[in-house]
Amino acid sequence: MIKKRIFVVFSTLLLFLGEIYASIMATPRKVQVLSTKYFDILFSEQSKRTAYLIAENGDKYFEQAMDYFGTDQSFRMPVVISPDSEILEVIYSPVPYNRIVLYEGIPSDVNSFFDDEMLSLFYHEVFLAVNDSIRAPFTN
């Protein structure tokens, strides 16, 4: 009886685990990929301008964070841009793998103030990602 309960609980958790990590875009879209030195930027047609803005500045931010921490350990990381949000939000998450999710909040063709705010939030998350990913030479 206890084994059956454990199996049911474990199965239920496993079933919903995919839903926890998979709901970045509210509706299915054709996704494009733009690769830079450190990032793979995944975006839909609605977020094309934002993707190119991130591609233009992202590697510079990554290198600034590496210089700040005095590390030369580079890595690649996906950045997912979703237009399915009411607010601008940028989130770094190491679980289940390193990634940055950018919720645009408002259309990406608004103004330069929006661009500056978004890039500032993106830089903060890149800084966290680099800090979180520094490994001791022994564990590399």
Disulfide bonds with the S-S distance in Angstrom:
none
